[in-house]
Amino acid sequence: MSCSPEAVELAKYIDGPPLAGIFMNTMLYGVMITQTLYYYSTYGRDSKWMKYYVGILFLSDTVNSVFSMWFIYNVLINHFGSLKAVELANWRE
């Protein structure tokens, strides 16, 4: 499947920034994993609500990372070369 030069140029501006942001998000997610493991191994005597809070933050960051990766995979792999996929929000499919 070949794309028009206009579509390739448009994809650089539309798909490039989210892809770069998701790369950065994934790197920071690795930092979050390290910090969470360090917290649970070092501060075992903290109150229950603090442990739950850290767990909820970790869970929400995990969900955010999964949805971000799913979004960029859906746009760049499943709908490669489709400008229609760029025009519509993916949650409206």
Beta strands, then each sheet from edge to edge (+ up, - down):
end
